């Protein structure tokens, strides 16, 4: 029993709510915590034109569809094509645009505001899926002439990098392709703009640098030439990251993770050639520190003042199971790594030591990272659609929340501080993570751990049945605790309106049937009690030999109402409670969750003092039976939860 109690308390503390315990002293009322609030979402609509599926682009859709039909004539085969999916996103803070690339090579954007998104607009397309988007920085020493003109860059699977200028003034060609950079022979994994330089990493194992041609300051667009290969890594360059601290003289650092799980450090050395600190008057060299496994040092061309030297402070092989992505935080001198063993790791870039390791509690891989420097937090998303917030200093899990049903591919900061865009394959949603959110602790209630809460939806009346016609909507809040009490709270002022006591066994689970006004509780000794909220009487269902872990009321159809109970004994029991007012619950199925054995009931009757007889069942093994369709669907739904 003690082990079951410990497991319940650990599970409830990690996944019960998206709140962090910021105050523990009794008597405090106006406390503050962290809460994640949904703002809005925008979906990737698709419409089929001919045999090609394209993204809906509002007023430009018809013109763009015409261009696509010209470029891709209708094929004689009527093969059905899959709709495009979102592969990457990036937010432009100066123009309030959320750019997104698609698997069919198309590049579009949504104008974002605090109230909602605008109409999606088409920008251009690559020959292959878009792999990354770069918004040139508009401030700091990294400021470039690209940001002044509102230009941005995108990379694709084909290895090409394009510089775009979306004007939106003409119907057929609203976008100008300023330049296409060729040089990589693999998928572009990252692009960064630093002053008059463009750095890119690719699966061809190289990090290349392009430099803006001098003497074009008075022209409309700059032009970039390939200067050198800054670094050659072992295998694919999976990810590249850049950041700098606020210290004077810090020019920032690039880190590149490769297929051998090592990290290459690239330090830009920016020097001003004139008194005017314009972007065009600054030159930049790169110092490369390669520390590969077994002490192998890669060397590259010495052009453009690039020097290659090994350093003891370079980070060696991070992890044996592979590194999917890295993120550098300059203010903390911290390198965050998402590994293929479902862990988030933090490394000190000065010493190379691992500061913390956090395993994903969903037992799946993290997919993307975002950093909140002001609050010292790391936001990570995973393949099961969950968001996790960790402390940047200790790696401790602060909070977690389920954001989407589909895998989340990327998260990025938008619309100022504490607002984030979360992208799945077909949808982008915007969330606000509010800190110091005020709340009130209710004192004088339960004296021990609360195991379950239920808030009534208001669709039924206060005493069961439909609301209306003198029956006020039911918004009561019910709670159950290990102190042996079930409480009913008034939703108006959250005062305790009723207390129900039981001394049979410690409560381990609770559910509420709003239509019939029945509370169901599971207990440590395996009992299940049904409480009539009107009379206070209870019914006993005894089928489990160990702690009841969950109870679920399922309303499938108007004539099908089920109660499903599960326990640590591995047994799942399904009860028919449709006619609960006139007859005892009827057990229709009982089986082990890990096996195929199903047994048929042989009912007996147990009577509790002060309550009416209820149907309890003693079982004998028989041939496997088939559940009714509705019951099978309910059990399958419970198994997925």
Secondary structure by P-SEA (a helix, b strand, c coil): caaaaaaaaaaaaccccccccccccccccbbbbbbbbbcccccbbbbbcccccccccccaaaaaaaaaaaaccccccccccccccccccccccccbbbbbbccccccccccccccccccccccccccccccccccccccccccccccccbbbbbbccccbbbbbbbccccccccccccccccccccccccccccccbbbbbccccbbbbbbcccccccccbbbbcccccccccccccccccccccccccccbbbbbbccccbbbbbbbbccccccccccccbbbbbbbbbbcccbbbbbcccccbbbbbbbccccccccccccccccccccccbbbbbccccbbbbbccccccccccccccccccccccccccccbbbbbbcccbbbbbbccccccccccccccccccccccccccccbbbbbcccbbbbbbbcccbbbbbbcccccccccbbbbbccccccccccccccccccbbbbbbccccbbbbbccccccccbbbbbccccccccccccccbbbbbbcccbbbbbbccccccccccccccccccbbbbbbccccbbbbbbbccccbbbbbbccccccccccccccccccccbbbbbbbbbbbcccccbbbbbbbbbcccccccaaaaaaaaaaaac
